Amino acid sequence: MQPILLIRLLAVLIALPLALPAGAAAAKASAKAAAEAPDQLESWLRQSVKLPDGQDLRVEVQVGTLNRGLKLAPCDKAEPFLPGNTRLWGRANIGLRCVAGARWTTFIPVRISAWGPALVARTMLPAGRIPQADDFVVQEVDWAASRSIPLANPGLLDGQELIRPVAAGRPLLAEYLRIAPTVRAGEAVPVILQGQGFSIRIEAVALSAAADGQQVRVRTGTGKVLNGTVDGRSVKILR
């Protein structure tokens, strides 16, 4: 779906009256330029806004205003551009430079909103909770207002744990989740010592949290600290 862009055209962005001939011809040219400029800017923004891969979002663009005290020399033709490493997402600035008739460059604040579905918390969810689909309702939110991508698929909650709280009414972001650990700090865990021709099982205490396949440190009953790999509900150490 093509983004739907809501453009508020600037009088200064189109500082075109400054660049046009005097008299009746100027008024006529100014009116023509003002009529064409919204379509030109909308077309440029449509090409510049980049959506996350595979996402069908409703995009809105709000263009801010320049400092009223800004004085620009008359310009026959001005073109918008994106400053280096700028992404049109959330709050950003687009550049405007004169390419004919004068030499100047200025910047215009813009706000990009990208509306799409997301999992929104029904109630406050604490850190450490194993989130369930019933904890959320799917609502339309502004994806561009978040630092990371909101999640919309409840199937992505399987095997995950919240690493920070989610306030009621707030979307669930990808960065709020991690793989739920199968071993937690302070828990007693069986440790399997394996070597060539032998296997020994002892009890130890996990010193950190870890998920299946991750490294974890454990302390044995004699106080010795060992490093092993989580394997289900036990820790495996190869000798």
Protein Blocks (a to p, Z undefined) as FASTA:
>chain_A
ZZdddddddfklmmmlmmpcehjllmmmmmmmmmmmmmmmmmmmmmmpccdehiacdddd
ddddddfklccdddfbdcddddehiacehjaddddddfehpacddddddddddddddddd
fbdcdehiacdfklpccddddfklpmbdcdfbfklmgopacfbdcdehiacdfklpccdd
fbdghiacddddddehiacddddddfbdcdehiacddddfkopacddddehjaccddZZ
